[in-house]
Amino acid sequence: MPTNILLAKLRTRRGLKWGVPAMGLALVYLFAAATCVTLVERGWSPWLYLVFAICLWNALKFLLFGPISAILLIRARITERRARRRDLRAERLSGAVAVSRP
C-alpha cells in the first residue's frame, strides 16, 4: 500500500521531522471514510464498506505514527548530542595530551 511506503520513508532519521505534520493525512482518510459510509447509506454499493475499512485503518496508522515519530526524533537527537559531546571530549583530551608532551 502507498501508506506503508510513505510511513517507511517517515521512519528514517531524515523523515522523522515530518511525522507530526503527516498526521494531517489522517484527516483526509477520515473524511474519505465518512464519505463512504454516507454514500452507502444513500443507496450505493455496500462494497464501499471495504473502502471505509481501508481508509479508517490508514487514518489510524497516521494518527498513531505522529506521536511515535516525535518520541523517536527526540531519542535520535539525544543520541546525536551525546555522540557530539563524546567526540568533543575525545578531541580535547587528545589535544591536551599532545600539548603536554615535551
N, C-alpha and C positions, 0 to 999 in steps of 0.2 A: 504494500500500500504506500502511496505517496507520503502519508503522515509518518510512517515508520522511517522513511528515508530522511525526511526533514528532522525528526527527533534524533536520529543518529548523527546528523550534522550538528545539531544543537548540543549534543553531549560532548563534543570536542572542547578543548580548552578555549579555543577561539570563539566557539559558538555559545558558550555558557552565558555570556552577557546578553544574549537575545532570548533567553528562556522566559523571563517575565513578560517582555513585550509579546512573545509568541502566545501568551495566554489569551490575547485578543482574538486569535483564530478560534478559540473555544466558543466565543460569542457567535461567530459565523456558523459554526457547526450546530450550535443550539438553535439558532434561527432556522436553519435548514431542517432540523429535526421537528421543530414546531410546525413548520410549513407542511411537512409530510403528513403529520397527524391531522392537520386541518383539512388537507386535500382528501384523505381517506374518509374523514367524517362527512365530507360533501359528496361522496359517491365515487371517488377514484378507486383504483385497484388496491386491494389490501396488501399487495406486494410492496407497497410503499412503506409498510412497517419494517421491512428489511432495511430499506434505506434509512429509516428513522433510527433503527438499532445501530447501524454503522456510524451515522452522524453523532449519535449520543456517545458511543464508545470513543470516537476520535475527540470529542469535546472533553470527555473525562481525562483522556491522556494528556491533553494540553493543559487542562486545569491543574492536574497533579504535577506536571513537569515544571511549572513555573516556580513554585517554592523549592522543589528539589534542586533545580538549577541554581537558585540563589544560594542554597546551602553549599552545593558543590563549588560554586565560584568563590565563596568566602574561604572554604577549605583550601582551594588551589592558591589563592592569594596569600594566605598564611604560610603555606608551604614554600611558596616562592620567596616571601620575605625572609623566612628562616634561612633559606639557602643563600640569599644575598648577604645576610649578616654573617653567616658562616664563612663565605668567601672573603668578605672584608676582614674578618678576624684573621683568617689564614694569611691573607696578604700583608696585614700589619705585622704579624708575627714573623713572617719570612723577611720582611723589610727590616724589622728591628734586629733580627739575628744577623743579617748581612751587614748592617751598620756597626754593630757592636764588635765584630771580628776585626782584629788588627791587620 
